[in-house]
Amino acid sequence: MLGVLFLLAAANPLTAPAAGPAATCLIVGRQLDYKVASADALLVRAGGRWHRSRLPDGCPGLKPNMILVRREAGPRACANDLFEARDNFTPEVFSLCRFGPFEPLDKASRF
């Protein structure tokens, strides 16, 4: 059983199968947890589960350890909402990008 959990934890987020149909919106609690999978995909944790958002136009300049700032301050994050990719140390905005639909990943997935 531990071996199976390790395999799920080490799964590639870009190729991991979706665990259900993609959602158009996610309800935002106090905050969303983001991880950059690539310049074309973002991992978003909401509701205790990781979701993969394939960015419709990609997001040039997006890389790990960037700050992501949603343009919409509402209680939901939705596909086509805009977000800024910012540098940690300067106020420079590297990219303005759009979320894609949110594909739920297996609950045991860890990234």
C-alpha positions, 0 to 999 in steps of 0.5 A: 500500500505504501508503494502505491501511495509513493507512486501517486505522490511521484506522479507527473502532474502533466500526465496524471489522469483526471479523476473526473470531469473538469470544473469551470470554477473552483470555490476559493477558501481563504487562499488557493495553493498554486504550483507551476507544472510548466509554462502551459499548466498550473496545479491548483489546490482547493477543497483538499484536492489538487486540480490541473489547469491547462492554460489556454494560451500558455503563460510565457515566463511562468516558472516555479517560485513566482507569485500568482495574483488573481485579477478577480477577487471574488469567491470563485476562481474560474476558467478564463479568469486572469492572473498575473505572474510576478517576480518574488523580489521586484514588482515586475509583472512577467505575464498576464495569463488565463486559467483553463478548466480545472481537472480534478486529480486523484485525492492521494496525489501530492505534488 
